[in-house]
Amino acid sequence: MERKTKYRVSGLAAGLTNGLFGGGGGIPLLLLLTKWAGMEKKRAFATCVAVIFPMCAVSAALYLWRAELSLKTALPYLLGGFAGGLVGGRLFKKVPELWLRRIFALFLLYGGWRYLFTGG
């Protein structure tokens, strides 16, 4: 399969995940880009970050349209996310790929554990 097609299918899976669960689209995207489409890992991490914003914006617009989203409630998270994104973006080049993978895996394990055993 052509690489561009693999990228499109990967994006579709990420968007579907993001829309269904309100986030998390970067997880399948990262795995598909690295394992299936053969993208270098650091480039895949950066690509995931770059596409998360538009995917989240589309999902948020749909939730807002259906009156299932309160911007007042979301504002503190948006501000925190903005600050975290700035810090993370600055640290990205300084953090070795091995540690990026480990940190990512720890977040996945923590989130999975909470979801399965504590109700989220």
Secondary structure by P-SEA (a helix, b strand, c coil): ccaaaaaaaaaaaaaaaaaacccaaaaaaaaaacccccccaaaaaaaaaaaaaaaaaaaaaaaaaacccccccaaaaaaaaaaaaaaaaaacccccaaaaaaaaaaaaaaaaaaaacccc
